[in-house]
Amino acid sequence: MLAQAEAAQARVLAKAGAFAARLAEGSSAVVRDRDMALRGVAAEIAAAVRVSDRAVQRQIDTAYTLVNDYPATVHCLEKGLLTRAHVTVVEDIGRRIPTGLKGEFDQLAAEICLDETPGRARAELEILAERMHPRTLTERHEEAFRGRKIVRYTIGEGMSELRSVHSSVLIEGIFQRVTDQANAVIAAREPGSGDTRSLDEVRADLFADMLLTAIPTIDPTGDPVGDGGRPGGRAGGLGAIKAKVQVVIPVMALMGQSDVPCDLAGVGPIDAGTARLLAGNSYGTWERLLTHPITGLTMAVDTYHRTTAMDRYLKGRDKHCRWPGCRMPARKCEVDHNHDAALGGKTEICNLCCLCQRHHSMKQFTAWKIRQLDGGVIEWTSPTGRVYIDNPPGHGVHFSPEEDLPEDVWAKWTNPGIEFRLTDDPVDDPHAPAPF
């Protein structure tokens, strides 16, 4: 009922905007006169409902754009299939789409939002918008990268804020590294030390330490006593903590034959050039996830010994916690037996998925039930019997790469009689997906 009412309100406000446009028709100063007409209409409504006319004018502008540029999304909102939060995500990302492509984006965005929470939908719509944009993300990233900077703001009480605008990959790596170091400091606290700093406080202190001294100067994870009993012995482990990022790179982008955007797990799209640089500089520490060019599903992974390979596959398939709507990256999740091993559940791909600590505990200690269906689909059943389905990431709309791929490569992807591999390593894990 709320969604229906919000859609009705948007349509009424859009009609007010259209009415103001008609009032200005035929004027030699259309822009000025439409603005004046809109001000008059907004003032009429504002006076009736006792709110600011400026606020009403902004609402009319927003509603007019929404109703005219995103009719499919508004229709789904009207039917109660989407929430206002979904619509906000579509509007936010849709601003990047050129006018001529907004209709197609609207249709695809509405379809994606029907099956996802706003947070997860945003991640898929980010990729969709990048794929639809006439300029590649690589081109736009190179232009935006020249705008990197650090700015500071005074916020009062003797405090200031330092803000860095930089590559998403570097910002994600910086934040993760300083978080890992802060957790190490907290874990190394001695009982009764008097250090009661929160994670945020420790993180901020380490950040300042490293920027001012290049390395953390206060390292409680080290040996406090050196040779001869002198303080400051062996260096601790904070300096050895490195940032880790998970990037999903389509095969053709990795090979340099495409500039489609890649996915920085838990953050959003990054340009193909940066992704290739990360892959090239990792010297064997990166894990290849071969994704299908149409569905986007993970088809195969590097395989070594069984347990490690299964974890690689699961984290590549799930990308994040499999509770509907949770976006905790898989690298921070626990691999869970859907049917408990203690109750006879087998340790196999079709009985395992990634759950964050919060939802793993909920599954274990509440009446919620979980079951894995074919294709990695997770079915949750609530204590009241309601069923919720969570599809593995990659079920969103993807464009066919027929025009971008060489004919011989496209044939290998589409002809089931041809085997296609990117490695000569033997597949020794019976749980790994079959070669395709």
Disulfide bonds with the S-S distance in Angstrom:
none
